[in-house]
Amino acid sequence: MKAYHKIMMIVAALSLGLLFLYPMWKIYLEAPQYPEGLELHIWINKLGGSSESVLQNFNILNHYIGMEPIHAESFAELKYMPYIVIAFMITGVIVGFTGNRNLVLLWVVLLAIAGAAGITDFYLWLVKFGTNLDPTAPIKVPGMTYIPPLLGKKQLLNFHALSLPAWGSLGIFLAIVIASLVYILSRHSSSIKTDRLA
């Protein structure tokens, strides 16, 4: 691998640092009692929102329809995900310094698998919270579930829900794209070098 390929790989690994600076995902909820909307932010290690009262207001709404309260402590993933990301950042930098093209490919594949696993896990907890409803809830609609969309818009009774990736997810996207380019470009350079030697 050439020097600029190694630099690109290091940049790819460090791009994951965006996950510590910005939320990974946002769920926006609009309801008649909250016309200004509620914006829940899902970080790599915590839950938050556009204001300090967002999580509390989400839980008030959840109470009425029988959903479990949402607390960061309920999600073990928020405790170990930061360590997984740090491990990918460190190994990515090491791969960049070694300049091993095959390790670059392995890193990309493992990161893509980890990202897919994270999205699957996110969807499963949306399903859990949206379907495991308290039968004594003040508002009960037979057969109704409240699964927020994984991506995009959805109408849930009089609630309008919108779910989108946030800026933190850009770190994963950049890491996969840049590292994939490193593998492709370094492979191309290697092929040209081999042809010249032949």
BELNOR-V270882 format. One record per helix or strand of 3 or more residues. SS is the DSSP state (@ for helix, = for strand). FROM is the first residue (numbers start at 1). TO is the last residue. If there is no record, write none. Layout:
# BELNOR-V270882
ss | from | to
SS | FROM | TO
SS | FROM | TO
This chain:
# BELNOR-V270882
ss | from | to
@ | 3 | 15
@ | 18 | 21
= | 25 | 31
= | 34 | 42
= | 47 | 49
@ | 54 | 65
@ | 72 | 74
@ | 77 | 98
@ | 101 | 131
= | 152 | 156
= | 159 | 165
@ | 167 | 197
